[in-house]
Every structure is written in C-alpha cells, then in structure tokens.
Amino acid sequence: TMRNLGPVSEYADEGSYEFSLDDQSYLLIKHQGHYFCIENKCGHFGVPLTTGRVKDNTIYCREHGIGFSLFDGQVKKSLGEDCDAVKTFKVIEQDGRLLLET
C-alpha cells in the first residue's frame, strides 16, 4: 500500500520526522539527501528512536547506543545482547510528494 506523506518541501531539512499511521509509529529520516523510513521502535527494549543519532547511514538508539542500518534495519552495532532488527519501509519521491510503501 502506498501512503502519501505530503509535499517533499515539508521534509526538506536533514533530520528525523516522527509520524503515526494505523496506530504504528514511524520515523522518516532525511540523511545525506536521501529519505529512509523505519519503525520508531528500538529492537532491543522497544524505546522510540526519535532522539537517535544518525551517522553513516545508521541510527543509534540513545538508550544503549545500538545501531541500526537505515537501508535494511539490521543491527550494525550492539552490546552483545539479544536485539531484533527494525522494520524498514520504502520511500519514493514522486511528483513533488513523498510516498511510503507499507
């Protein structure tokens, strides 16, 4: 299903944008000119990734520093504890709008 997130101009700045659809929290991230979308939930304890630090195509959870790839959600850096990947979603730029594939 394709969901319209609105005009690209609303997401022009580098950074994170939190939003909800159908009772699920998402995090849209503009990093190095590219758009990524992940579920807004750390795969370790489920805390929101809204305040996570983004660097080198990875988002790092503020709680324990666990890193998740923005491309596929896989754990890139962990504490050696059990940690699930986070879900990722395709973002498409089309006709001046951002579309999310859910």
Beta strands, then each sheet from edge to edge (+ up, - down):
strand 1: 2-7
strand 2: 15-21
strand 3: 24-31
strand 4: 34-39
strand 5: 53-55
strand 6: 58-60
strand 7: 67-69
strand 8: 75-77
strand 9: 88-94
strand 10: 97-101
sheet 1: 1+ 10- 9+ 4- 3+ 2-
sheet 2: 5+ 6- 7+ 8-
end
